[in-house]
Structure formats: structure tokens, C-alpha cells
Amino acid sequence: ADLGGADLSGADLSGADLSGGKLGFVDLSGANLIGVEYLTLFQIKIACNWEQAIYKGNWNSENSEWIVDEQVNQQYIEKIKQDKASDPPESVNCSKWDE
């Protein structure tokens, strides 16, 4: 799917299959990406506000909701930042989402 430029802020994409998905310039702030399949670090990094997305957590079946593991989530974000091989060749212009 070509989701380029979409506002996915706060979207629940948990468990989605994003193989071949185009995420360029999407807003991922607060998006739930727990358990997403076939999501590459490059796909993440060409999105906007990816540092504010949720990648790690657990399903609480009692309350039917995701519980974010803040510490593990932050560690994963740091791991993404440190992986320089997945950096886009050019910086991503996210000014669209600054409004």
C-alpha cells in the first residue's frame, strides 16, 4: 500500500502486514506499530515523527488494550537511531506536520 503523506498519528496498525508498504512522509506520532510485520528500519526512517511511535508493548486481554513498555520502546527507538545503514539518502522534509 502507498500510504505516503498520510496522517497516521495515533493510528492502530498493530499486527499489520506492511510488506512493500510506502511510508514516506507519513506522520507516525503516537501510532501503534506493535507487532507490525515486514516493517524495515528504512521504512520507519522515511516517515515523520517516527521517534514518537509505539513499537514495543503487550496486549492486556483483561482490558482489551495495548500496554506500552516505555523502557523497551525507548531502547528500540535508540537502536533505530543508531542503525546508520538504514538512514535515508536525503533528510526527510516533515514540515507538513509542523503546522
N, C-alpha and C positions, 0 to 999 in steps of 0.2 A: 504494500500500500504506500502511496505517496502522501505522507502527512505534512510535507514541507510547508512551513509557515503557519501551521495550525496552533491554536491556543489549547494546549493540553494541561495547563496549570490546574492542579487538583484532580486531574482525571485518574480513574482507577483502571490501570492497564495490567493489573496483577495477573500473571499466568498467560498473558497474550503471546502469540507467536509473531515475532517481528522479523522473521527471516526475509531479507530483501527490502525491509521497510526503509523508507526515506524519511529521515527525521530532521533534515536541515532547517535550521531557523525556527523550530517549534519551541514553544515555551514549556519547559518541564518543571517549573517551580511548583513544589508540592505534589507532583504526580507520583502515583504509587506504581513502581516498577518492580515490585517484589515478585520473584518467580518468572519474570518475563523470559521467554526463550528466544535464542538466536539474536540477542542484542549485543552488538560489538561495542568496544570502547570508542571506536571511531564514530559510530552512530550517536553515542552519547555526547561526545565532544563537539559534534557539529550542531547540536541543539543548544538552545539558550537556557540559562538558569539551571543547568543540569546539576550543579552543586547543591541545589535546593530540593532535588527529587528524593524519593524514598526508595531505597534498594534492598534493605535488609529488615526483616521483621518476621513475626509469627502470627498465624491465624488463631484467634481466640474464638473457638466454636461456641463457647457459652454465651458470649455477647455478639457473635457473628460480626466480628470486626478484626482488622489488622492491628496488631500492636507493634509499633516501630521499635526496633532495638537501636536506640540512639547511638550508643557507643560503637556497635558493629557497623552501623550505617555510615558514621563519620569516618571510621577506619577504611571502609570500602571507597568512599569519596577521595580520601587521601591517596589510596592505591591508584585510582583512576588518574588523579593529577600527576602522579609520579611516572606513569607509563608514557614516556615521550614518543614511543613508536606509534602510538595511536593519535597523536596530535594532528589536526587538520593542517594542510599545507599553508593555508591562509587563515588569519583570525576571522572568527565568525562575527558578523555585524548583528548585534542583538538590540540595536537602538529602537527597533519596532516595539519592544516590550518594556521600554523605559518610560513610556507615556503615562 
